[in-house]
Amino acid sequence: MVHLIAPYGGDSAFRHQLVLEEGWRRRWVTTWLFDGDQVVWPVRDIESVPLLASQPMRRFTWRARQLHRPGLEFMVSTGRQHGF
């Protein structure tokens, strides 16, 4: 099972903005890119998403005179490269 929600004990000032009543997992959705097409899944069905077949939604590019250099960084915890 993929855990998308982790307890957060920090600033609770924004918690009142979250609408977590019955059925929120059906209303909240995630968007994935497969073969160039965007596919939307409800959070409640996230386990059925074929994650390894998806593509990045955004590319990490840069140009001359850009003040920051986005790119990919290898993370040992996942064994993959992640964008920054």
Secondary structure by P-SEA (a helix, b strand, c coil): ccccccccccccccccccccccccccccbbbbbcccbbbbbccccccccccccccccbbbbbcccccbbbbbbbbccccccccc
